């Protein structure tokens, strides 16, 4: 359970950095407390998308991973971020990613920040 909480907080922090750096990734919610709550809910959605959907997409696009020497990972991460944005809209969360190239850059930022936080934060239950 502790590992799940740590990873969710790391995802929330990585999403916050992407929202802060990129104008076309928006998170609105009024007060700071409500934005933090929305960010945590979006982080949960993002974690579920990465846990459930991403492995399926990676298996289906495995030949492209080999052909592009892994660069297709940027596209897959962008698609996961766009799917998270769509699901956030369906769930009435105020998180939006505008455009594919913004999603590519946002996915790259989220991957780097998540990696750095997972190196620093403990990962054992």
DODREN-83812 format. One line per field, with one value per atom (N, C-alpha, C): atom name; x, z, y; residue in three letters; residue number from 1; chain. Coordinates in steps of 0.02 Angstrom, whole numbers. Layout:
<nodes>
a	c(CA	...);
x	c(X	...);
z	c(Z	...);
y	c(Y	...);
r	c(Ala	...);
k	c(NUM	...);
c	c(A	...);
</nodes>
This chain:
<nodes>
a	c(N	CA	C	N	CA	C	N	CA	C	N	CA	C	N	CA	C	N	CA	C	N	CA	C	N	CA	C	N	CA	C	N	CA	C	N	CA	C	N	CA	C	N	CA	C	N	CA	C	N	CA	C	N	CA	C	N	CA	C	N	CA	C	N	CA	C	N	CA	C	N	CA	C	N	CA	C	N	CA	C	N	CA	C	N	CA	C	N	CA	C	N	CA	C	N	CA	C	N	CA	C	N	CA	C	N	CA	C	N	CA	C	N	CA	C	N	CA	C	N	CA	C	N	CA	C	N	CA	C	N	CA	C	N	CA	C	N	CA	C	N	CA	C	N	CA	C	N	CA	C	N	CA	C	N	CA	C	N	CA	C	N	CA	C	N	CA	C	N	CA	C	N	CA	C	N	CA	C	N	CA	C	N	CA	C	N	CA	C	N	CA	C	N	CA	C	N	CA	C	N	CA	C	N	CA	C	N	CA	C	N	CA	C	N	CA	C	N	CA	C	N	CA	C	N	CA	C	N	CA	C	N	CA	C	N	CA	C	N	CA	C	N	CA	C	N	CA	C	N	CA	C	N	CA	C	N	CA	C	N	CA	C	N	CA	C	N	CA	C	N	CA	C	N	CA	C	N	CA	C	N	CA	C	N	CA	C	N	CA	C	N	CA	C	N	CA	C	N	CA	C	N	CA	C	N	CA	C	N	CA	C	N	CA	C	N	CA	C	N	CA	C	N	CA	C	N	CA	C	N	CA	C	N	CA	C	N	CA	C	N	CA	C	N	CA	C	N	CA	C	N	CA	C	N	CA	C	N	CA	C	N	CA	C	N	CA	C	N	CA	C	N	CA	C	N	CA	C	N	CA	C	N	CA	C	N	CA	C	N	CA	C	N	CA	C	N	CA	C	N	CA	C	N	CA	C	N	CA	C	N	CA	C	N	CA	C	N	CA	C	N	CA	C	N	CA	C	N	CA	C	N	CA	C	N	CA	C);
x	c(41	0	43	98	143	173	191	220	170	107	55	49	49	44	105	163	225	224	204	202	149	92	40	64	98	125	179	220	271	238	185	148	118	89	59	111	169	223	247	253	276	224	160	107	108	120	123	180	237	293	275	242	221	170	123	74	109	159	195	238	269	314	279	223	191	124	116	54	-6	6	-50	-71	-41	-65	-93	-158	-190	-223	-222	-256	-288	-353	-388	-436	-444	-489	-505	-483	-499	-446	-463	-417	-361	-308	-249	-266	-306	-325	-364	-409	-448	-404	-355	-309	-266	-245	-204	-246	-309	-353	-364	-376	-384	-321	-263	-199	-190	-208	-202	-250	-311	-357	-332	-305	-277	-217	-177	-120	-144	-199	-228	-251	-285	-307	-247	-196	-135	-101	-99	-69	-108	-174	-216	-207	-204	-193	-126	-75	-9	-6	-45	-46	-87	-144	-189	-180	-172	-172	-102	-55	12	44	41	71	40	-25	-59	-34	-29	-4	68	108	179	185	144	146	125	72	48	97	136	182	255	265	333	377	353	397	420	377	397	449	446	498	566	567	630	653	607	623	648	618	637	687	712	760	732	668	635	607	618	592	516	484	411	383	426	406	379	410	386	314	299	231	182	202	160	146	197	187	140	147	103	31	21	-46	-76	-35	-60	-81	-42	-59	-123	-131	-192	-253	-244	-297	-316	-266	-279	-318	-301	-337	-409	-420	-488	-529	-498	-532	-546	-500	-511	-571	-578	-636	-700	-699	-757	-776	-725	-736	-747	-749	-761	-705	-643	-584	-556	-532	-510	-437	-422	-355	-361	-320	-325	-257	-245	-185	-206	-178	-199	-147	-163	-121	-72	-56	-12	60	87	157	166	115	116	117	79	77	145	179	245	294	295	339	319	254	230	248	240	259	333	374	446	462	431	441	418	359	332	377	403	448	512	541	603	592	540	526	507	466	447	508	551	612	654	663	704	673	608	575	576	570	572	642	694	762	770	741	748	701	639	588	596	578	581	526	541	491	473	494	477	417	376	316	335);
z	c(0	0	0	39	42	-26	-63	-129	-176	-172	-214	-199	-136	-116	-141	-133	-154	-229	-267	-340	-362	-328	-344	-330	-275	-259	-310	-330	-381	-447	-466	-528	-523	-465	-455	-461	-431	-436	-508	-543	-613	-656	-645	-681	-664	-601	-581	-616	-624	-659	-733	-764	-833	-840	-794	-795	-787	-743	-729	-789	-824	-879	-946	-958	-1023	-1018	-1058	-1057	-1083	-1127	-1158	-1118	-1061	-1014	-955	-946	-897	-842	-783	-725	-689	-690	-657	-606	-553	-502	-449	-459	-410	-356	-296	-239	-244	-207	-208	-183	-131	-103	-154	-190	-240	-298	-318	-371	-351	-288	-264	-265	-244	-246	-318	-363	-434	-461	-443	-465	-441	-379	-353	-389	-404	-442	-513	-545	-612	-609	-556	-548	-541	-505	-500	-568	-606	-673	-717	-714	-753	-734	-670	-647	-671	-670	-695	-770	-807	-880	-894	-858	-868	-846	-797	-772	-817	-842	-880	-955	-982	-1055	-1085	-1052	-1082	-1099	-1056	-1075	-1138	-1145	-1205	-1267	-1263	-1320	-1335	-1284	-1295	-1329	-1311	-1343	-1416	-1428	-1497	-1542	-1513	-1553	-1545	-1520	-1509	-1570	-1630	-1689	-1700	-1684	-1691	-1638	-1579	-1528	-1555	-1587	-1614	-1673	-1718	-1778	-1762	-1711	-1695	-1638	-1617	-1561	-1498	-1487	-1427	-1429	-1484	-1488	-1490	-1509	-1510	-1439	-1389	-1319	-1308	-1341	-1335	-1359	-1414	-1442	-1396	-1370	-1324	-1261	-1233	-1174	-1189	-1248	-1268	-1273	-1302	-1308	-1239	-1193	-1125	-1091	-1103	-1074	-1105	-1171	-1204	-1180	-1170	-1144	-1073	-1033	-966	-969	-1015	-1024	-1043	-1088	-1109	-1051	-1013	-956	-902	-893	-844	-865	-930	-955	-943	-955	-943	-869	-826	-753	-724	-767	-747	-702	-718	-684	-730	-701	-740	-761	-800	-826	-902	-940	-1012	-1044	-1094	-1135	-1205	-1230	-1295	-1349	-1388	-1446	-1433	-1489	-1486	-1466	-1496	-1482	-1411	-1385	-1314	-1271	-1291	-1255	-1258	-1315	-1322	-1273	-1273	-1228	-1155	-1141	-1074	-1050	-1094	-1078	-1062	-1099	-1087	-1019	-1004	-940	-883	-890	-838	-828	-881	-876	-838	-854	-822	-748	-733	-662	-622	-651	-616	-603	-652	-643	-587	-587	-535	-466	-461	-396	-373	-419	-400	-379	-402	-379	-308	-292	-226	-175	-194	-147	-136	-77	-64	-104	-123	-163	-132	-71	-40	5	8	51	124);
y	c(-60	0	63	60	118	132	80	87	121	103	133	208	226	296	336	307	341	352	301	308	358	360	409	480	490	556	576	528	542	561	524	542	611	627	693	748	737	786	794	739	742	778	764	799	873	890	960	997	964	995	1007	958	966	1022	1027	1082	1149	1151	1212	1234	1186	1203	1216	1183	1187	1223	1275	1314	1275	1227	1191	1129	1117	1067	1107	1102	1145	1104	1133	1105	1164	1166	1221	1192	1227	1200	1251	1312	1363	1367	1348	1355	1304	1318	1275	1205	1200	1135	1094	1126	1089	1067	1110	1091	1031	1030	973	909	914	856	832	880	862	831	858	831	759	745	677	629	652	610	597	649	640	592	598	552	480	469	402	376	419	400	384	427	417	351	337	274	213	218	163	153	208	204	171	191	162	89	71	2	-44	-21	-63	-60	-1	8	5	37	43	-25	-76	-140	-170	-162	-188	-153	-86	-47	-65	-76	-93	-161	-209	-275	-269	-231	-223	-185	-141	-101	-125	-185	-211	-207	-225	-218	-145	-97	-27	-8	-38	-26	-48	-105	-131	-88	-73	-34	36	68	137	141	85	81	113	105	129	198	235	303	306	251	249	256	246	255	326	375	444	450	417	418	382	324	286	327	359	401	459	489	544	519	460	433	417	394	381	446	500	565	593	584	606	566	501	460	482	498	524	589	633	696	683	636	620	591	544	515	567	614	668	710	721	758	719	654	611	610	610	608	678	729	798	825	805	833	887	940	998	991	940	928	920	956	952	958	916	919	939	992	1019	1000	950	933	876	843	785	804	857	875	900	932	951	888	838	774	739	743	712	745	812	848	837	837	824	754	705	637	630	666	666	697	753	786	741	711	668	607	578	520	538	595	615	630	668	686	623	579	517	474	468	429	457	524	556	546	554	545	473	426	355	333	368	355	379	437	467	436	423	399	324	300	228	192	129	92	25	12	-52	-43	-96	-95	-104);
r	c(Unk	Unk	Unk	Unk	Unk	Unk	Unk	Unk	Unk	Unk	Unk	Unk	Unk	Unk	Unk	Unk	Unk	Unk	Unk	Unk	Unk	Unk	Unk	Unk	Unk	Unk	Unk	Unk	Unk	Unk	Unk	Unk	Unk	Unk	Unk	Unk	Unk	Unk	Unk	Unk	Unk	Unk	Unk	Unk	Unk	Unk	Unk	Unk	Unk	Unk	Unk	Unk	Unk	Unk	Unk	Unk	Unk	Unk	Unk	Unk	Unk	Unk	Unk	Unk	Unk	Unk	Unk	Unk	Unk	Unk	Unk	Unk	Unk	Unk	Unk	Unk	Unk	Unk	Unk	Unk	Unk	Unk	Unk	Unk	Unk	Unk	Unk	Unk	Unk	Unk	Unk	Unk	Unk	Unk	Unk	Unk	Unk	Unk	Unk	Unk	Unk	Unk	Unk	Unk	Unk	Unk	Unk	Unk	Unk	Unk	Unk	Unk	Unk	Unk	Unk	Unk	Unk	Unk	Unk	Unk	Unk	Unk	Unk	Unk	Unk	Unk	Unk	Unk	Unk	Unk	Unk	Unk	Unk	Unk	Unk	Unk	Unk	Unk	Unk	Unk	Unk	Unk	Unk	Unk	Unk	Unk	Unk	Unk	Unk	Unk	Unk	Unk	Unk	Unk	Unk	Unk	Unk	Unk	Unk	Unk	Unk	Unk	Unk	Unk	Unk	Unk	Unk	Unk	Unk	Unk	Unk	Unk	Unk	Unk	Unk	Unk	Unk	Unk	Unk	Unk	Unk	Unk	Unk	Unk	Unk	Unk	Unk	Unk	Unk	Unk	Unk	Unk	Unk	Unk	Unk	Unk	Unk	Unk	Unk	Unk	Unk	Unk	Unk	Unk	Unk	Unk	Unk	Unk	Unk	Unk	Unk	Unk	Unk	Unk	Unk	Unk	Unk	Unk	Unk	Unk	Unk	Unk	Unk	Unk	Unk	Unk	Unk	Unk	Unk	Unk	Unk	Unk	Unk	Unk	Unk	Unk	Unk	Unk	Unk	Unk	Unk	Unk	Unk	Unk	Unk	Unk	Unk	Unk	Unk	Unk	Unk	Unk	Unk	Unk	Unk	Unk	Unk	Unk	Unk	Unk	Unk	Unk	Unk	Unk	Unk	Unk	Unk	Unk	Unk	Unk	Unk	Unk	Unk	Unk	Unk	Unk	Unk	Unk	Unk	Unk	Unk	Unk	Unk	Unk	Unk	Unk	Unk	Unk	Unk	Unk	Unk	Unk	Unk	Unk	Unk	Unk	Unk	Unk	Unk	Unk	Unk	Unk	Unk	Unk	Unk	Unk	Unk	Unk	Unk	Unk	Unk	Unk	Unk	Unk	Unk	Unk	Unk	Unk	Unk	Unk	Unk	Unk	Unk	Unk	Unk	Unk	Unk	Unk	Unk	Unk	Unk	Unk	Unk	Unk	Unk	Unk	Unk	Unk	Unk	Unk	Unk	Unk	Unk	Unk	Unk	Unk	Unk	Unk	Unk	Unk	Unk	Unk	Unk	Unk	Unk	Unk	Unk	Unk	Unk	Unk	Unk	Unk	Unk	Unk	Unk	Unk	Unk	Unk	Unk	Unk	Unk	Unk	Unk	Unk	Unk);
k	c(1	1	1	2	2	2	3	3	3	4	4	4	5	5	5	6	6	6	7	7	7	8	8	8	9	9	9	10	10	10	11	11	11	12	12	12	13	13	13	14	14	14	15	15	15	16	16	16	17	17	17	18	18	18	19	19	19	20	20	20	21	21	21	22	22	22	23	23	23	24	24	24	25	25	25	26	26	26	27	27	27	28	28	28	29	29	29	30	30	30	31	31	31	32	32	32	33	33	33	34	34	34	35	35	35	36	36	36	37	37	37	38	38	38	39	39	39	40	40	40	41	41	41	42	42	42	43	43	43	44	44	44	45	45	45	46	46	46	47	47	47	48	48	48	49	49	49	50	50	50	51	51	51	52	52	52	53	53	53	54	54	54	55	55	55	56	56	56	57	57	57	58	58	58	59	59	59	60	60	60	61	61	61	62	62	62	63	63	63	64	64	64	65	65	65	66	66	66	67	67	67	68	68	68	69	69	69	70	70	70	71	71	71	72	72	72	73	73	73	74	74	74	75	75	75	76	76	76	77	77	77	78	78	78	79	79	79	80	80	80	81	81	81	82	82	82	83	83	83	84	84	84	85	85	85	86	86	86	87	87	87	88	88	88	89	89	89	90	90	90	91	91	91	92	92	92	93	93	93	94	94	94	95	95	95	96	96	96	97	97	97	98	98	98	99	99	99	100	100	100	101	101	101	102	102	102	103	103	103	104	104	104	105	105	105	106	106	106	107	107	107	108	108	108	109	109	109	110	110	110	111	111	111	112	112	112	113	113	113	114	114	114	115	115	115	116	116	116	117	117	117	118	118	118	119	119	119	120	120	120	121	121	121	122	122	122	123	123	123	124	124	124	125	125	125);
c	c(A	A	A	A	A	A	A	A	A	A	A	A	A	A	A	A	A	A	A	A	A	A	A	A	A	A	A	A	A	A	A	A	A	A	A	A	A	A	A	A	A	A	A	A	A	A	A	A	A	A	A	A	A	A	A	A	A	A	A	A	A	A	A	A	A	A	A	A	A	A	A	A	A	A	A	A	A	A	A	A	A	A	A	A	A	A	A	A	A	A	A	A	A	A	A	A	A	A	A	A	A	A	A	A	A	A	A	A	A	A	A	A	A	A	A	A	A	A	A	A	A	A	A	A	A	A	A	A	A	A	A	A	A	A	A	A	A	A	A	A	A	A	A	A	A	A	A	A	A	A	A	A	A	A	A	A	A	A	A	A	A	A	A	A	A	A	A	A	A	A	A	A	A	A	A	A	A	A	A	A	A	A	A	A	A	A	A	A	A	A	A	A	A	A	A	A	A	A	A	A	A	A	A	A	A	A	A	A	A	A	A	A	A	A	A	A	A	A	A	A	A	A	A	A	A	A	A	A	A	A	A	A	A	A	A	A	A	A	A	A	A	A	A	A	A	A	A	A	A	A	A	A	A	A	A	A	A	A	A	A	A	A	A	A	A	A	A	A	A	A	A	A	A	A	A	A	A	A	A	A	A	A	A	A	A	A	A	A	A	A	A	A	A	A	A	A	A	A	A	A	A	A	A	A	A	A	A	A	A	A	A	A	A	A	A	A	A	A	A	A	A	A	A	A	A	A	A	A	A	A	A	A	A	A	A	A	A	A	A	A	A	A	A	A	A	A	A	A	A	A	A	A	A	A	A	A	A	A	A	A	A	A	A	A	A	A	A	A	A	A	A	A	A	A	A);
</nodes>
